[in-house]
Amino acid sequence: ASDRPDFIVCMFDRHVKAPISVIIKQNTFESVFSLTSTIEYQKQGLPHTHPLSILAKQIDILEDIDCIV
């Protein structure tokens, strides 16, 4: 897969944007206060991301957390 960097970038962009749009548009976490991520590129291998979501409202009930995760 690393021999086609154009294809890798296109698919990686789709795989990063899809969960973000679900979180924001479908109100998965009710209301998101902040959403950020970092993308790491390795010398050999595929890029990967580390997303961080800060919620406007704290989730207190364990069943709600299990339902979301």
URJONOR-V101269 format. One line per field, one symbol per residue. ss: DSSP state (H for helix, E for strand, C for the rest). psi: psi as a letter, one per 20 degrees, with the letter a starting at -180 (. if undefined). burial: I if it has 24 or more other C-alpha atoms within 12 Angstrom, else O. A space follows every 10 residues. Layout:
ss->???
psi->???
burial->???
//
This chain:
ss->CCCCHHHHHH HHHHHHHHHH HHHHHCCCCC CEEEEEEEEE CCCCCCCEEE EEEEECCCCC CHHHHHHHC
psi->hiimhggggg hggghghghg hggghjlgkf ppgqprqqpp pqgpaqqrqn qpppqhppoh phhhghhg.
burial->OOOOOOOOOO OOOOOIOOOI OOIOOOOOIO OIOOOOOOOO OOOOOOOOOO OOOOOOOOOO OOOOOOOOO
//
